[in-house]
Amino acid sequence: MKIGILGAGKIAHSTVPAMIALDEIECYAVASRDYEKARDFADRYGFQKAYGSYEQMLSDPELELVYIATPHSHHYEHMMLCMEHGKAVLCEKAFTMNADQARNVMNYSRDHGVFAAEAIWPRYMPSRKIIDDVIASGVIGKVNTLTANLSYVIHQVPRIYDPALAGGALLDIGVYGINFALMHFGKDIERVESSVRMTPTGVDGMETITIFYRDGRMAVLTHSIYARSDRRGIIHGDQGYIVVENINNPQSVSVFDTSDRLVAHYPVPEQINGYEYQFLECARAIAAGETESRSMPLEESVYMMEFMDSLRKQWGLVYPQEA
């Protein structure tokens, strides 16, 4: 399947090794508003074509799938542009800025039969099933709580501080903690409480999120752009606990008993860089004539944006484009 990258920034450089290594993907085109940037990217990674205009690339009849690697603030605009050109699209997280935009993407995709999916990589990884299977095995007994954290020292990155680019911790890294909780605890939620520390520019710099489930379980999440955390997810039961190393890209799953003794350890399968699973699923779905991902259906992307909208409402965080 011939893939094109829209936006030649940092995340595109991170993901492209997976594209190169997959037989199912052909590195076909890259587009940037700066043609020289696109040309350099194409030459470096062996893409056949480089474009200095998104519209030019999307007009290429051979292009089949577009991976969007632009800032959050532009995801909606770029997804709609791709779909209006009849191109299947896989868009980096966060899917959009807000739920209204996500709903519009979902409706357009369904109305016009054009594939659209969110590139939130842990949703596609085999580690997801490993974790769920360990929970379902009953090895840690009755599950009560989940904790997860993801923090990086990224406050110096200009886009992270910029409200106009939908900056802040939530859409950049908080999305992973929330996904971790919803993947493994579900969505039967009673209420959500949160606390936040805002940056001088008015976006969220660090936050804690507590999810109360109707069955009595709780999930507590922490995110920050000022510190480096251990990135662990821990699922607690009355007979032990499960430790997931790095909720962003799980490296292993370990089970401990109530005396803190290791009773099982599950390494994840060897990977290219972890991004391959989302590209493989999308390529296979499109080839099969499907218009959504099974690992991350559009309804889930809309729900994620609704969840994050509710947090921003608690914090009084409105992006300039929404004002």
C-alpha atoms as a printed R data frame, in Angstrom:
    type eleno elety resid chain resno       x       y      z
1   ATOM     1    CA   MET     A     1   0.000   0.000  0.000
2   ATOM     2    CA   LYS     A     2   1.448   3.348 -1.044
3   ATOM     3    CA   ILE     A     3   1.687   5.671  1.932
4   ATOM     4    CA   GLY     A     4   2.274   9.412  2.072
5   ATOM     5    CA   ILE     A     5   3.325  11.454  5.090
6   ATOM     6    CA   LEU     A     6   1.706  14.832  5.614
7   ATOM     7    CA   GLY     A     7   4.150  16.851  7.706
8   ATOM     8    CA   ALA     A     8   7.871  16.069  7.923
9   ATOM     9    CA   GLY     A     9   8.503  16.894 11.573
10  ATOM    10    CA   LYS     A    10   9.819  14.949 14.557
11  ATOM    11    CA   ILE     A    11   7.070  12.329 14.836
12  ATOM    12    CA   ALA     A    12   7.364  11.503 11.125
13  ATOM    13    CA   HIS     A    13  11.077  10.791 11.623
14  ATOM    14    CA   SER     A    14  10.233   8.569 14.616
15  ATOM    15    CA   THR     A    15   7.665   6.444 12.832
16  ATOM    16    CA   VAL     A    16   9.201   6.044  9.383
17  ATOM    17    CA   PRO     A    17  11.564   3.126 10.256
18  ATOM    18    CA   ALA     A    18   8.474   0.945 10.725
19  ATOM    19    CA   MET     A    19   7.134   1.943  7.321
20  ATOM    20    CA   ILE     A    20  10.452   1.151  5.667
21  ATOM    21    CA   ALA     A    21  10.631  -2.307  7.258
22  ATOM    22    CA   LEU     A    22   7.102  -3.462  6.374
23  ATOM    23    CA   ASP     A    23   6.490  -5.371  3.160
24  ATOM    24    CA   GLU     A    24   2.851  -4.241  3.245
25  ATOM    25    CA   ILE     A    25   3.813  -0.545  3.102
26  ATOM    26    CA   GLU     A    26   5.467   1.292  0.221
27  ATOM    27    CA   CYS     A    27   7.115   4.574  1.193
28  ATOM    28    CA   TYR     A    28   5.686   6.625 -1.619
29  ATOM    29    CA   ALA     A    29   5.426  10.359 -0.872
30  ATOM    30    CA   VAL     A    30   6.014  13.065  1.703
31  ATOM    31    CA   ALA     A    31   4.598  16.584  1.776
32  ATOM    32    CA   SER     A    32   5.641  19.683  3.681
33  ATOM    33    CA   ARG     A    33   4.833  23.356  3.262
34  ATOM    34    CA   ASP     A    34   8.613  23.653  2.784
35  ATOM    35    CA   TYR     A    35   9.564  21.714 -0.364
36  ATOM    36    CA   GLU     A    36  13.247  21.442  0.593
37  ATOM    37    CA   LYS     A    37  12.262  19.882  3.918
38  ATOM    38    CA   ALA     A    38  10.092  17.353  2.077
39  ATOM    39    CA   ARG     A    39  12.854  16.659 -0.458
40  ATOM    40    CA   ASP     A    40  15.448  16.107  2.276
41  ATOM    41    CA   PHE     A    41  13.073  13.757  4.111
42  ATOM    42    CA   ALA     A    42  12.299  11.780  0.944
43  ATOM    43    CA   ASP     A    43  15.980  11.453  0.029
44  ATOM    44    CA   ARG     A    44  16.946  10.394  3.536
45  ATOM    45    CA   TYR     A    45  14.367   7.620  3.819
46  ATOM    46    CA   GLY     A    46  13.886   6.575  0.210
47  ATOM    47    CA   PHE     A    47  10.433   7.976 -0.518
48  ATOM    48    CA   GLN     A    48   9.691   8.191 -4.235
49  ATOM    49    CA   LYS     A    49   8.130  11.657 -4.280
50  ATOM    50    CA   ALA     A    50   8.361  14.929 -2.388
51  ATOM    51    CA   TYR     A    51   5.789  17.709 -2.475
52  ATOM    52    CA   GLY     A    52   5.898  21.304 -1.250
53  ATOM    53    CA   SER     A    53   2.097  21.367 -0.975
54  ATOM    54    CA   TYR     A    54  -0.297  19.057  0.846
55  ATOM    55    CA   GLU     A    55  -2.867  19.544 -1.908
56  ATOM    56    CA   GLN     A    56  -0.381  18.460 -4.572
57  ATOM    57    CA   MET     A    57   0.383  15.232 -2.761
58  ATOM    58    CA   LEU     A    58  -3.298  14.496 -2.170
59  ATOM    59    CA   SER     A    59  -3.974  14.958 -5.883
60  ATOM    60    CA   ASP     A    60  -1.575  12.142 -6.706
61  ATOM    61    CA   PRO     A    61  -3.793   9.271 -7.918
62  ATOM    62    CA   GLU     A    62  -1.348   6.573 -6.798
63  ATOM    63    CA   LEU     A    63  -1.399   7.633 -3.133
64  ATOM    64    CA   GLU     A    64  -3.535   5.279 -1.021
65  ATOM    65    CA   LEU     A    65  -2.980   6.089  2.673
66  ATOM    66    CA   VAL     A    66  -1.920   9.342  4.352
67  ATOM    67    CA   TYR     A    67  -0.222   9.461  7.737
68  ATOM    68    CA   ILE     A    68  -0.785  12.875  9.360
69  ATOM    69    CA   ALA     A    69   2.152  14.067 11.461
70  ATOM    70    CA   THR     A    70   1.278  17.735 12.040
71  ATOM    71    CA   PRO     A    71   0.471  19.499 15.370
72  ATOM    72    CA   HIS     A    72  -2.814  18.725 17.181
73  ATOM    73    CA   SER     A    73  -4.210  22.090 16.193
74  ATOM    74    CA   HIS     A    74  -4.147  21.106 12.510
75  ATOM    75    CA   HIS     A    75  -5.295  17.484 12.657
76  ATOM    76    CA   TYR     A    76  -8.935  18.215 11.891
77  ATOM    77    CA   GLU     A    77  -8.174  20.473  8.947
78  ATOM    78    CA   HIS     A    78  -5.714  18.002  7.482
79  ATOM    79    CA   MET     A    79  -7.903  14.937  7.973
80  ATOM    80    CA   MET     A    80 -10.799  16.642  6.265
81  ATOM    81    CA   LEU     A    81  -8.515  17.737  3.413
82  ATOM    82    CA   CYS     A    82  -7.339  14.150  2.931
83  ATOM    83    CA   MET     A    83 -10.823  12.663  3.019
84  ATOM    84    CA   GLU     A    84 -12.165  15.312  0.638
85  ATOM    85    CA   HIS     A    85  -9.512  14.070 -1.793
86  ATOM    86    CA   GLY     A    86 -10.746  10.517 -1.211
87  ATOM    87    CA   LYS     A    87  -7.609   9.455  0.671
88  ATOM    88    CA   ALA     A    88  -7.590   7.060  3.618
89  ATOM    89    CA   VAL     A    89  -6.067   8.690  6.664
90  ATOM    90    CA   LEU     A    90  -4.207   7.623  9.809
91  ATOM    91    CA   CYS     A    91  -3.815  10.641 12.093
92  ATOM    92    CA   GLU     A    92  -1.453  11.048 15.017
93  ATOM    93    CA   LYS     A    93  -2.909  11.465 18.471
94  ATOM    94    CA   ALA     A    94  -4.549  13.478 19.842
95  ATOM    95    CA   PHE     A    95  -7.088  12.826 17.095
96  ATOM    96    CA   THR     A    96  -8.401  16.399 17.065
97  ATOM    97    CA   MET     A    97  -8.574  19.414 19.390
98  ATOM    98    CA   ASN     A    98 -12.055  18.592 20.657
99  ATOM    99    CA   ALA     A    99 -14.975  16.183 20.380
100 ATOM   100    CA   ASP     A   100 -16.947  18.268 17.873
101 ATOM   101    CA   GLN     A   101 -14.091  17.999 15.389
102 ATOM   102    CA   ALA     A   102 -13.715  14.270 16.043
103 ATOM   103    CA   ARG     A   103 -17.444  13.741 15.494
104 ATOM   104    CA   ASN     A   104 -17.271  15.607 12.190
105 ATOM   105    CA   VAL     A   105 -14.402  13.388 11.032
106 ATOM   106    CA   MET     A   106 -16.311  10.257 12.040
107 ATOM   107    CA   ASN     A   107 -19.469  11.389 10.251
108 ATOM   108    CA   TYR     A   108 -17.614  12.348  7.070
109 ATOM   109    CA   SER     A   109 -15.728   9.038  7.065
110 ATOM   110    CA   ARG     A   110 -18.928   7.048  7.427
111 ATOM   111    CA   ASP     A   111 -20.988   9.144  5.026
112 ATOM   112    CA   HIS     A   112 -18.362   8.967  2.273
113 ATOM   113    CA   GLY     A   113 -16.873   5.540  2.954
114 ATOM   114    CA   VAL     A   114 -13.340   6.882  3.462
115 ATOM   115    CA   PHE     A   115 -11.060   5.175  5.978
116 ATOM   116    CA   ALA     A   116 -10.012   7.214  9.023
117 ATOM   117    CA   ALA     A   117  -8.210   6.151 12.203
118 ATOM   118    CA   GLU     A   118  -6.245   7.580 15.117
119 ATOM   119    CA   ALA     A   119  -2.579   6.616 15.476
120 ATOM   120    CA   ILE     A   120  -2.527   5.989 19.231
121 ATOM   121    CA   TRP     A   121   0.027   3.185 19.113
122 ATOM   122    CA   PRO     A   122  -0.600   1.311 22.427
123 ATOM   123    CA   ARG     A   123  -4.116   0.529 21.182
124 ATOM   124    CA   TYR     A   124  -2.626  -1.537 18.347
125 ATOM   125    CA   MET     A   125   0.216  -3.253 20.203
126 ATOM   126    CA   PRO     A   126   0.171  -6.925 21.298
127 ATOM   127    CA   SER     A   127   0.923  -5.740 24.848
128 ATOM   128    CA   ARG     A   128  -2.703  -4.653 25.102
129 ATOM   129    CA   LYS     A   129  -3.942  -8.264 24.909
130 ATOM   130    CA   ILE     A   130  -1.138  -9.514 27.174
131 ATOM   131    CA   ILE     A   131  -2.240  -7.118 29.930
132 ATOM   132    CA   ASP     A   132  -5.936  -7.933 29.515
133 ATOM   133    CA   ASP     A   133  -5.248 -11.681 29.551
134 ATOM   134    CA   VAL     A   134  -3.240 -11.410 32.789
135 ATOM   135    CA   ILE     A   135  -6.044  -9.431 34.437
136 ATOM   136    CA   ALA     A   136  -8.660 -11.928 33.207
137 ATOM   137    CA   SER     A   137  -6.615 -14.881 34.496
138 ATOM   138    CA   GLY     A   138  -7.439 -13.870 38.070
139 ATOM   139    CA   VAL     A   139  -3.823 -14.163 39.176
140 ATOM   140    CA   ILE     A   140  -4.036 -10.890 41.138
141 ATOM   141    CA   GLY     A   141  -7.541 -11.599 42.414
142 ATOM   142    CA   LYS     A   142 -10.217  -8.942 42.533
143 ATOM   143    CA   VAL     A   143  -8.928  -5.831 40.794
144 ATOM   144    CA   ASN     A   144  -9.511  -2.572 42.650
145 ATOM   145    CA   THR     A   145  -7.271   0.216 41.414
146 ATOM   146    CA   LEU     A   146  -5.099   1.294 38.519
147 ATOM   147    CA   THR     A   147  -2.344   3.890 38.621
148 ATOM   148    CA   ALA     A   148  -0.421   5.242 35.654
149 ATOM   149    CA   ASN     A   149   1.956   8.095 34.982
150 ATOM   150    CA   LEU     A   150   3.628   9.593 31.958
151 ATOM   151    CA   SER     A   151   5.861  12.623 32.283
152 ATOM   152    CA   TYR     A   152   8.667  14.008 30.166
153 ATOM   153    CA   VAL     A   153  10.807  17.148 30.387
154 ATOM   154    CA   ILE     A   154   9.260  18.798 27.336
155 ATOM   155    CA   HIS     A   155   8.271  22.229 28.676
156 ATOM   156    CA   GLN     A   156  11.055  23.790 26.596
157 ATOM   157    CA   VAL     A   157   9.464  22.573 23.331
158 ATOM   158    CA   PRO     A   158   7.761  25.656 21.823
159 ATOM   159    CA   ARG     A   159   4.595  23.893 20.631
160 ATOM   160    CA   ILE     A   160   4.011  22.383 24.106
161 ATOM   161    CA   TYR     A   161   3.684  25.867 25.600
162 ATOM   162    CA   ASP     A   162   1.635  27.339 22.750
163 ATOM   163    CA   PRO     A   163  -2.166  27.468 23.196
164 ATOM   164    CA   ALA     A   164  -2.584  28.179 19.467
165 ATOM   165    CA   LEU     A   165  -1.035  24.767 18.744
166 ATOM   166    CA   ALA     A   166  -3.270  23.059 21.353
167 ATOM   167    CA   GLY     A   167  -0.256  22.686 23.629
168 ATOM   168    CA   GLY     A   168  -0.077  21.355 27.159
169 ATOM   169    CA   ALA     A   169   0.339  17.968 28.784
170 ATOM   170    CA   LEU     A   170  -3.161  16.627 28.130
171 ATOM   171    CA   LEU     A   171  -3.259  16.191 24.348
172 ATOM   172    CA   ASP     A   172   0.417  15.307 24.098
173 ATOM   173    CA   ILE     A   173   1.019  12.809 26.916
174 ATOM   174    CA   GLY     A   174  -2.144  12.730 29.041
175 ATOM   175    CA   VAL     A   175  -3.882  10.969 26.174
176 ATOM   176    CA   TYR     A   176  -1.702   7.906 26.898
177 ATOM   177    CA   GLY     A   177  -2.579   7.678 30.574
178 ATOM   178    CA   ILE     A   178  -6.275   8.019 29.821
179 ATOM   179    CA   ASN     A   179  -6.054   5.424 27.053
180 ATOM   180    CA   PHE     A   180  -4.299   3.030 29.422
181 ATOM   181    CA   ALA     A   181  -7.113   3.338 31.957
182 ATOM   182    CA   LEU     A   182  -9.923   3.052 29.419
183 ATOM   183    CA   MET     A   183  -8.322   0.106 27.585
184 ATOM   184    CA   HIS     A   184  -7.981  -1.977 30.734
185 ATOM   185    CA   PHE     A   185 -10.764  -0.688 33.019
186 ATOM   186    CA   GLY     A   186 -13.382   0.296 30.450
187 ATOM   187    CA   LYS     A   187 -15.799   3.226 30.310
188 ATOM   188    CA   ASP     A   188 -18.484   2.470 32.919
189 ATOM   189    CA   ILE     A   189 -17.512   5.652 34.733
190 ATOM   190    CA   GLU     A   190 -19.363   7.296 37.600
191 ATOM   191    CA   ARG     A   191 -17.378  10.536 37.719
192 ATOM   192    CA   VAL     A   192 -13.984  12.090 37.027
193 ATOM   193    CA   GLU     A   193 -12.086  14.477 39.306
194 ATOM   194    CA   SER     A   194  -8.875  16.294 38.476
195 ATOM   195    CA   SER     A   195  -6.322  18.836 39.638
196 ATOM   196    CA   VAL     A   196  -4.134  20.927 37.368
197 ATOM   197    CA   ARG     A   197  -1.184  23.322 37.401
198 ATOM   198    CA   MET     A   198  -1.338  25.694 34.446
199 ATOM   199    CA   THR     A   199   1.663  27.126 32.611
200 ATOM   200    CA   PRO     A   200   2.238  30.899 32.335
201 ATOM   201    CA   THR     A   201   0.899  30.662 28.766
202 ATOM   202    CA   GLY     A   202  -2.394  29.176 29.937
203 ATOM   203    CA   VAL     A   203  -2.117  25.496 28.986
204 ATOM   204    CA   ASP     A   204  -1.943  22.566 31.391
205 ATOM   205    CA   GLY     A   205   1.565  21.809 32.642
206 ATOM   206    CA   MET     A   206   0.816  18.967 35.031
207 ATOM   207    CA   GLU     A   207  -2.298  17.215 36.246
208 ATOM   208    CA   THR     A   208  -3.749  14.357 38.218
209 ATOM   209    CA   ILE     A   209  -6.918  12.629 37.035
210 ATOM   210    CA   THR     A   210  -9.006  10.297 39.192
211 ATOM   211    CA   ILE     A   211 -11.604   8.123 37.478
212 ATOM   212    CA   PHE     A   212 -14.299   6.614 39.698
213 ATOM   213    CA   TYR     A   213 -16.009   3.541 38.242
214 ATOM   214    CA   ARG     A   214 -19.541   2.500 39.068
215 ATOM   215    CA   ASP     A   215 -18.370  -0.899 40.314
216 ATOM   216    CA   GLY     A   216 -16.122   0.728 42.927
217 ATOM   217    CA   ARG     A   217 -12.789   0.624 41.087
218 ATOM   218    CA   MET     A   218 -10.589   3.702 40.720
219 ATOM   219    CA   ALA     A   219  -7.912   4.813 38.259
220 ATOM   220    CA   VAL     A   220  -5.418   7.553 39.195
221 ATOM   221    CA   LEU     A   221  -3.342   9.148 36.447
222 ATOM   222    CA   THR     A   222  -0.512  11.697 36.592
223 ATOM   223    CA   HIS     A   223   1.092  13.680 33.760
224 ATOM   224    CA   SER     A   224   3.675  16.471 33.634
225 ATOM   225    CA   ILE     A   225   5.761  18.362 31.097
226 ATOM   226    CA   TYR     A   226   8.343  19.315 33.754
227 ATOM   227    CA   ALA     A   227   9.727  15.979 35.004
228 ATOM   228    CA   ARG     A   228  10.712  12.498 33.875
229 ATOM   229    CA   SER     A   229   8.559   9.842 35.517
230 ATOM   230    CA   ASP     A   230   8.994   6.060 35.570
231 ATOM   231    CA   ARG     A   231   6.051   5.818 33.110
232 ATOM   232    CA   ARG     A   232   4.666   2.742 34.861
233 ATOM   233    CA   GLY     A   233   1.143   1.462 34.893
234 ATOM   234    CA   ILE     A   234   0.205  -0.632 37.918
235 ATOM   235    CA   ILE     A   235  -2.991  -2.646 38.288
236 ATOM   236    CA   HIS     A   236  -3.748  -3.618 41.877
237 ATOM   237    CA   GLY     A   237  -5.757  -6.609 43.100
238 ATOM   238    CA   ASP     A   238  -6.394  -8.253 46.464
239 ATOM   239    CA   GLN     A   239  -3.950 -11.078 45.652
240 ATOM   240    CA   GLY     A   240  -1.179  -9.080 43.973
241 ATOM   241    CA   TYR     A   241  -0.438  -6.500 41.329
242 ATOM   242    CA   ILE     A   242   0.646  -6.129 37.708
243 ATOM   243    CA   VAL     A   243   3.419  -3.727 36.658
244 ATOM   244    CA   VAL     A   244   3.515  -2.500 33.058
245 ATOM   245    CA   GLU     A   245   6.833  -0.923 32.158
246 ATOM   246    CA   ASN     A   246   6.166   2.223 30.107
247 ATOM   247    CA   ILE     A   247   2.496   2.755 29.316
248 ATOM   248    CA   ASN     A   248   3.553   4.739 26.247
249 ATOM   249    CA   ASN     A   249   5.250   1.731 24.632
250 ATOM   250    CA   PRO     A   250   5.025  -1.258 26.995
251 ATOM   251    CA   GLN     A   251   8.269  -3.199 27.320
252 ATOM   252    CA   SER     A   252   7.144  -5.911 29.734
253 ATOM   253    CA   VAL     A   253   4.353  -7.030 32.046
254 ATOM   254    CA   SER     A   254   5.289  -8.380 35.501
255 ATOM   255    CA   VAL     A   255   3.073  -9.984 38.138
256 ATOM   256    CA   PHE     A   256   3.803  -9.768 41.867
257 ATOM   257    CA   ASP     A   257   2.059 -11.384 44.825
258 ATOM   258    CA   THR     A   258   1.074  -9.672 48.071
259 ATOM   259    CA   SER     A   259   4.597 -10.257 49.443
260 ATOM   260    CA   ASP     A   260   6.077  -8.400 46.451
261 ATOM   261    CA   ARG     A   261   7.532 -11.599 45.006
262 ATOM   262    CA   LEU     A   262   7.739 -11.809 41.220
263 ATOM   263    CA   VAL     A   263   5.494 -14.659 40.102
264 ATOM   264    CA   ALA     A   264   5.396 -14.083 36.324
265 ATOM   265    CA   HIS     A   265   7.095 -11.920 33.717
266 ATOM   266    CA   TYR     A   266   5.926 -11.382 30.138
267 ATOM   267    CA   PRO     A   267   8.238  -9.563 27.712
268 ATOM   268    CA   VAL     A   268   6.468  -8.061 24.729
269 ATOM   269    CA   PRO     A   269   7.249  -9.429 21.257
270 ATOM   270    CA   GLU     A   270  10.322  -7.998 19.570
271 ATOM   271    CA   GLN     A   271   9.352  -4.958 17.500
272 ATOM   272    CA   ILE     A   272  10.735  -2.615 14.873
273 ATOM   273    CA   ASN     A   273   9.902   0.504 16.869
274 ATOM   274    CA   GLY     A   274   6.331  -0.191 17.984
275 ATOM   275    CA   TYR     A   275   4.635   1.861 15.304
276 ATOM   276    CA   GLU     A   276   4.403  -1.017 12.861
277 ATOM   277    CA   TYR     A   277   1.210  -2.405 14.359
278 ATOM   278    CA   GLN     A   278  -0.897   0.639 13.509
279 ATOM   279    CA   PHE     A   279   0.343   0.729  9.918
280 ATOM   280    CA   LEU     A   280  -0.218  -2.994  9.454
281 ATOM   281    CA   GLU     A   281  -3.756  -2.870 10.794
282 ATOM   282    CA   CYS     A   282  -4.702   0.125  8.690
283 ATOM   283    CA   ALA     A   283  -3.195  -1.336  5.502
284 ATOM   284    CA   ARG     A   284  -5.052  -4.611  6.011
285 ATOM   285    CA   ALA     A   285  -8.335  -2.893  6.879
286 ATOM   286    CA   ILE     A   286  -8.196  -0.659  3.813
287 ATOM   287    CA   ALA     A   287  -7.309  -3.623  1.574
288 ATOM   288    CA   ALA     A   288 -10.372  -5.414  2.992
289 ATOM   289    CA   GLY     A   289 -12.623  -2.458  2.207
290 ATOM   290    CA   GLU     A   290 -13.113  -1.450  5.845
291 ATOM   291    CA   THR     A   291 -13.417   2.218  6.795
292 ATOM   292    CA   GLU     A   292 -12.401   2.055 10.477
293 ATOM   293    CA   SER     A   293  -9.762   0.461 12.663
294 ATOM   294    CA   ARG     A   294 -10.856  -2.393 14.887
295 ATOM   295    CA   SER     A   295  -8.290  -1.517 17.559
296 ATOM   296    CA   MET     A   296  -9.277   2.160 17.649
297 ATOM   297    CA   PRO     A   297 -12.780   2.626 16.174
298 ATOM   298    CA   LEU     A   298 -13.852   6.191 15.505
299 ATOM   299    CA   GLU     A   299 -16.393   6.015 18.332
300 ATOM   300    CA   GLU     A   300 -13.458   5.471 20.695
301 ATOM   301    CA   SER     A   301 -11.604   8.480 19.328
302 ATOM   302    CA   VAL     A   302 -14.712  10.607 19.795
303 ATOM   303    CA   TYR     A   303 -15.120   9.313 23.367
304 ATOM   304    CA   MET     A   304 -11.480  10.129 24.136
305 ATOM   305    CA   MET     A   305 -11.973  13.694 22.937
306 ATOM   306    CA   GLU     A   306 -15.201  14.008 24.969
307 ATOM   307    CA   PHE     A   307 -13.286  12.796 28.031
308 ATOM   308    CA   MET     A   308 -10.508  15.342 27.497
309 ATOM   309    CA   ASP     A   309 -13.017  18.100 26.725
310 ATOM   310    CA   SER     A   310 -14.632  17.465 30.122
311 ATOM   311    CA   LEU     A   311 -11.249  17.833 31.825
312 ATOM   312    CA   ARG     A   312 -10.497  21.069 30.015
313 ATOM   313    CA   LYS     A   313 -13.917  22.353 31.055
314 ATOM   314    CA   GLN     A   314 -12.989  21.663 34.699
315 ATOM   315    CA   TRP     A   315  -9.763  23.599 34.185
316 ATOM   316    CA   GLY     A   316 -11.209  26.447 32.143
317 ATOM   317    CA   LEU     A   317  -8.808  25.626 29.306
318 ATOM   318    CA   VAL     A   318 -10.041  26.885 25.932
319 ATOM   319    CA   TYR     A   319  -7.814  26.927 22.874
320 ATOM   320    CA   PRO     A   320  -7.837  30.194 20.876
321 ATOM   321    CA   GLN     A   321  -9.538  28.530 17.900
322 ATOM   322    CA   GLU     A   322 -12.458  27.541 20.162
323 ATOM   323    CA   ALA     A   323 -13.025  30.958 21.707
